[in-house]
Amino acid sequence: MPSLIRFLVVCSLLGGIVVGGLYVLAEYFEPETKEISKAIRDIKLKRD
């Protein structure tokens, strides 16, 4: 039984570290916004 408790504690600690890391990345690091333009081939535009 102690090995099961140790396993659950280790898994919960690793899960907490992962969740905490994802939270820090989501809250404190914003990606740079940049405009992307890409040519579309084989499209004919209607001209009125």
C-alpha positions as CSV (number, residue, x, y, z in Angstrom):
1,M,0.0,0.0,0.0
2,P,2.8,2.6,0.7
3,S,4.1,2.1,-2.8
4,L,0.6,3.0,-4.2
5,I,0.5,6.1,-2.1
6,R,4.1,7.1,-3.2
7,F,3.1,6.5,-6.8
8,L,0.0,8.7,-6.5
9,V,2.0,11.4,-4.8
10,V,4.6,11.4,-7.5
11,C,2.0,11.4,-10.3
12,S,0.1,14.3,-8.6
13,L,3.3,16.3,-8.2
14,L,4.3,15.8,-11.9
15,G,0.8,16.7,-13.0
16,G,0.9,19.8,-10.8
17,I,4.2,20.9,-12.3
18,V,2.8,20.4,-15.8
19,V,-0.4,22.3,-15.1
20,G,1.5,25.1,-13.3
21,G,3.9,25.4,-16.2
22,L,1.1,25.6,-18.7
23,Y,-0.6,28.3,-16.6
24,V,2.5,30.4,-16.4
25,L,3.1,30.1,-20.2
26,A,-0.6,31.1,-20.9
27,E,-0.6,34.0,-18.5
28,Y,2.8,35.6,-18.8
29,F,3.9,35.0,-22.4
30,E,1.9,36.5,-25.2
31,P,2.8,35.5,-28.8
32,E,3.7,38.3,-31.2
33,T,0.9,39.2,-33.5
34,K,1.9,39.5,-37.2
35,E,-0.1,39.8,-40.3
36,I,0.2,37.0,-42.8
37,S,-0.7,37.4,-46.4
38,K,-0.7,34.4,-48.8
39,A,-1.5,34.3,-52.5
40,I,-4.4,32.1,-53.5
41,R,-3.8,30.3,-56.7
42,D,-6.5,29.1,-59.2
43,I,-9.1,31.6,-58.0
44,K,-10.9,33.9,-60.4
45,L,-12.3,37.1,-59.0
46,K,-15.7,38.4,-60.2
47,R,-15.4,42.0,-61.4
48,D,-18.7,43.8,-61.5
